[in-house]
Amino acid sequence: MKVCVAFFGITRSLSHTKDSILENVLSPLSAFFDLEIVAHFYENAFDETAEGGLLENEILPFDDIKIQAAEEPEKLDEFQKIKEFGDYWNNDFKSTRNLFLQLGSLQAVHSFPQVRDSDICLFLRPDLLMHTSFSKSIVSIRNLRDDRILLPFWQNWKGGLNDRFAFCRGERAKKAYACRGRHALEFCQRTGGALQSEQLLRYSVMRYGVKTQDLSATASRVRADGRIVKEDFARRSFRTWRQRRRLTKDWDFSDLDDQ
């Protein structure tokens, strides 16, 4: 079985997370699957040597990698329209801007042939300190059915879905996860609310008609200065169900034919 690990977004320095990714992600997956590793990153997200190259501790065994200059969302009409729906994090659109860039990177890595040709693709943020080895989830990964997505069980924020990482099987599932940025403005227009990452993922999963399953793996975000963000790994099924119902009860996709 071919599995692709696709990294995307803002690295915030892989030197803080590289060892946990090698130990808990790449090593166990390579023991059970035919593994390929690709990445799309923004060039200003890396530490650099005096010669302008990447530091050795930023490098993972990539089979293919694309590094490009970050766009300026403020110059894009779509981003300005998204801003009209409000600033969810109330920090002068800094987090909204970062999410917009991350979604662009995610869509870019989806276009890699290794992603398209894989049986299963793991989309993974590089700023995660992985606490759990995927060796404990091999059966769940191997048995994942077409048009299904394996997602971390925690941080389903206000009815949304955890967007830290995901195993996707089938092109429809890969598109629902990786191409959700295409529908960011549509999400705001249909919900009448500000862009929010976990809720956008819930919207996209429902829009594409794919199913999700829980994955028992945990990870913590790491800031550029090495600070580890405290995460809530508690399971709150009933509260999550009520929040999801409140969020999605008015969503209607019957008029959409471009899924």
Secondary structure, 3 states (H helix, E strand, C coil): CEEEEEEEECCCCHHHCHHHHHHHHHHHHHHHCEEEEEEEEEHHHCCECCCCCECHHHCCCCCEEEEECCCCHHHCHHHHHHHCCCCCCCCCCHHHHHHHHHHHHHHHHHCCHHHHHCCEEEEECCCEEECCCHHHHHHHHHCCCCCEEEEECCCCHHHCCCCCEEEEECHHHHHHHHCHHHHHHHHHHHHCCCCCHHHHHHHHHHHHCCEEEEECCCEEEECCCCCECCCCCCCCHHHHHHHHHHHHCCCCCCCCCCC
